[in-house]
Amino acid sequence: MSSSRPLLFEFQSALHSFSQSSSTFRVLRSISSHTHNGASSFPSTPHSPPSALYVLDSSFNPPTLAHLRMCRSALLNDRPAPSQSTSPSLSSKRLILLLATQNADKAPKPASFENRLVMMTLLAEDVLQSLSPENHHATPPRTQSPKPDTSANNPPPDSKETEDENRNEPQILAIDIAVTKHPFFIDKAFAIESVFTSPSPTFPVPQIHLTGYDTLIRLLDPKYYPPTHTLAPLVPLFTHHRLRVTYRTDSSWGKKREQDEYVAALGRGDREAEGGRAEWADRIEMVAGRKEGEGEGVVSSTAVRDAVQKGDGEALGGLVSAKVRAWVLEEGLYIEG
């Protein structure tokens, strides 16, 4: 039996408890480089508020090497906040892997939520492994008991490659596996604020949301903000938080210069009639998904599912880590479309 199988049953229980509660956000597990060399544990309380919360909100169906690169690149190479001259140390940051159990656009299939949470835990382990001092120069590998009352009502105790100057010193990084009932981006950010509180009620802990360009397009689509259908509800988000957006390289989203132009147009004030503000462009950082020499082709969850259905093990090995690959094959996930 896989060493991760007990997690499957724990997550089933945790999801049931969460669904029956009034909580809208809950950390189910925490994992850190200090705990059993990356083994997952109960939700943990930061000794002090983190300097920044990095949030990867995805369907994780399944987690891919693209997700791993996004996390690793952001934690090592994120630009300083406007109020900072240098980026905070790795140990003062915290990463949240967030799964929405209610999604505005996607139904919960083909993999169950508990299976995705197990794979998110495996992704967290991969992130920590990739950030260990001996792996800082390495390319991410190609293949190689929840507490029910932890909730918002009961808070839990890249292209630049300018990596940390102190990267050889051990730094403890915490990663949280979390769920939310909110389907919309802005509501998720507020829910996170309610749990990871700041000493200052005026200035919440900064969140840096790791997204793809396709998510940016949806975020800035007025149709998601009834009844006025303007972008005004995003004002608090862009006042306190930032986006780190990975270019989408497949042709359906246009070339890099077209994606840059989309953000530039926002900065010129072209979206003011819809409630968008020009200064928001300064809170959006566009980054490459991978460096030159890290392979070609689109790395996506859809590509993973296609590879599984075709029985293409070689392609699968280039899309997910060894741990995620082993879980997908062992559990027979994605065999049927």
N, C-alpha and C positions, 0 to 999 in steps of 0.2 A: 504493500500500500504506500502511495506517495506520502512523503513527510508533510505535504501541504494539505492532505485530505482532511485532517481534523479542522482546519480552517474553514472548509466548506460548510461543515455542520454548524460551526460557531457563527459564521456569517448568516446562515439561514435563520438562526435564532435571533441574532441581532437585528436583521431586517424585519422580522415579524414584530419585535418589540418597538422598533422605530415606526413602523407603519401604524401601530396601534396608539402611538403617543401623539401629543400635541406639538412635539418638537419638529422644526423644519430643517434643522441642520444638526448633524451628530458625527463626532469622530469615533470610529469603531475600533481602530487600532493605531498605535504609534510604533515607529521603527526608527532606530538610530544607530549610528556607527559605534556607539558606546554600549549598546545592549546586545550582548551575546553575538558580537561581530555581525550585527545587522539582522538578527532574528527579530521577528515582530513581537510586540508586547501589548499590554493594556494601554489605553490612551494615557498620555503623559501631560503633565502641566509644565509649561516653561517656567524656569526659575525667575525669569524676567521677560517682559514683552519682547518678541523678536524685533529686530530692526526692520525687517521686511518679510512679508508672507508671499511666497511664490505659489500661484494657484494654477494647476493644470486641470481644467474642467473638460471632461471628455466622456464619450460613451464607452471607451476602453473595450471595444468589441471586435478584436482583442487589443491590448496594448502592443505597440509596435516599436521598432528601433527608432522611428521618427519621434515617438513620445520620449524615449530615452534621451535622444539628442537634444530635444527641446529643454528638458529638465537640466541636463548636464551643462549645456551651453549657457542657460540663464543663470544658474548658480555660480558659474565660474566667470562669466564674461558680461553680466548685465551692467549697463552703464549706471553711473551714480544718479541718484534722484536730484532734481533741480536744486535742492537745498544742501547737497553734499558735494564735497570736492573729490572724494574717493568712494568706491563701492564698499559696503560693509563686509566684514570678514565672513567667511563661510559659516562659522559657528554661531553667528548672530542671526542667521537666516533660518527660515522654516519653509518646508515645501508641503503643500496640501494636494493630494490626488483626490479629485472630487467627482463623484458619480451622482447624477440626478436620477432619482427613481421615478420622476415624472418629467418627461422631456417634451418640449413644445412640438418637436417635429418627428421624433423617433419612438417607435414602439419597443418594448423590452424583448427583443429577439435578435438573432437566434440563440445567443448564449444567455443563461439566466443571470440575474444580478449577483447571486452569490458566487457564481463562477467568475464573473468579471472582477469581483472584489478580491478573490484569491489571486487572479492574474495581476491586479493592481499591487498587491503585496509583493509579488515576484518582481514587478517593475521597480518598486521601491528598493528592494534588495539589489537589483541591477544598478540603480542609480548610485547607491552607496558604494558598491564595488567599483564603479567607474570613477568615483571621486576619491578613492583611496590614493595616497601619495604615489604608490608604484604604478598606478594606472592613469595618472593625470595626462600623460602624453599618448596614451593608447586610444585607438578608435574603439567605440562601444562594441562589445562582442557580437558577432553575427549569430553564432549559436553556442553555444557552451551549455485570553478569552474575554471577547468583547465585553464591555460593561454596558448594560442596557441603559443606565441612567446618565450616560455622558451625552449631554445635549446642550442646546442653546439656553435651556433653563437651568442647567447644571454644568457649567463650563469645565472642560478637561484641564485636570491639573496640567563667441561664435565666429562669427566671421572674423572678429577682431583677435580672438585667442590671446587676450591680455590676461592671462591667468594669475591667480593670487600670488603675490610675491612670497608669501609664507606657506606655499602649497605643501612643503615637505614636513610641516609641523602638524601633528594630529589635531583635527578640528572636529568637534562633535556636531553633526547635523541631524535634525529630527525631521522625519517625514510622517505625515498623518494620512491615513486612509479614511475618507469621510464620505457621507451621503447627504443629500438634500432633497426635499420635496419640491423645491422651487424649480420651475422649468425655465425661468428667465434670468439672464445674466445679472441684471442690476439687483434683483432680489437675493440672489446667491451672495453677492458682495456684502449686502447689508446683514445677512444672516451670519456670515463669517465675522463681521465686525462685532456682533453681539456676543461671540464666544471668545475671540482673541482680542480682548479689550486693551485699550491704551490708557496710560496714566492720565492723559489729557482727553477730556470729553470733546474737545474741539478738533483734535487731530487724531483720527484713528490710526492704527498700525497700517502703514502703507501696504497695499496689495499690488503685486505685479502679476497680471493675468497672462498666462502663456497660451496663445491661440494661433490658429492658422488664419490665413487671409480670408478664407470662406466664412469663418466665424466673425471676423471684423465686418464683413459685408452684412451679415445678419444683424449684428449689434447695432449698426447704423441704419437699419431699415425701419422707417417710421411705422410700418404696419404692425410691429410688435408692441406698440405703445398706445393702446386705446385709452380713453375715447377720443383724445385730441389728435392722435397719430402724428405727434411731433417727437423730436429728440430731446425735449426739455427734461424728461425723467433721468437722463444720463448726466445731468449737471453734477450731482454729488459724486458720482463715480469718477469723473474726470477731474474733479477738484482735488480728490485725495489719492486716487489710485492711477496706475499706468497699465498699458498693454504692451506686451512684447510679441509681435506678430511675425510668424514664419511665412515667407513667400510660398505660395502654391505654384509648383512648377509645371503641373499638367496644363495642357492647352486651354482647357475650358475656363480658366481664370485669367487668361492673358499672360503676357510676358512681364518680367520684373519691372520694366519702366512703366508699364500700364498700372501695375499695382502701386508703385511709388507715386504715380500721378493721382491716384485715388486719394491718398493721404494728403498730397500737396494741394489738391482742390479744396479739401477741408480746411487746410491752413490759410488758403486765400479767402476764405469766407463764403465759398460757393454753396455751403449747406445752411447758411443763416436763415433762409426762408423756412427751413424745416426745423429750426431750433438748434441746429448744430453750431458750435462755436469754433472760431479759428484757432484759439489757443489749445484746443484739444489735440491738434496735430503734434504739438510738442510732447504730449503724453503718450504718443504711439511710436514705438521703435520697430522698424522693419528689419528682420534678420534672415540670413540664409539658413536653410534647413540642414545643410551639411557642407563640409569642406570639399574642395577639389580632391579627387582621388578616392572618395568614399563610395563610389559606385554610381550607377545611373538607374533611371526608372523611378516610378512613383512608389513610395513606401506608404501604404495606407492599410487600414483595417479591411477594406473591400478587397485589396490585392491579397491579403492573407486568406480571407475566406475563399477566394477563387483558387488559390494555390492548394488549399486543403481539398477542395472538391475535385480538383484535377489530379490529386495525388502527387503533386510536384514538390517533393521534399527539398530539392535544391533551392527552388524559389522561396520556399517557406523559410529556409535557413538564412536567407538574406533579408527577411522582413521582420522577424521577431528574434528575441534572445533565446538562448538554449533552454532556460527555465520555462519561459512561456510556451515555447515550441513543445516541450515535453508534456506540459499540462494539456495543451490543446489536443495532442495526439492520444494521450492517456484517457482523457475524458470523452474522446470522440466528438469534439466540438466542430461545428461548421461543415460536417460531412454532407448534410442536407441543406439546400439553399433556403 
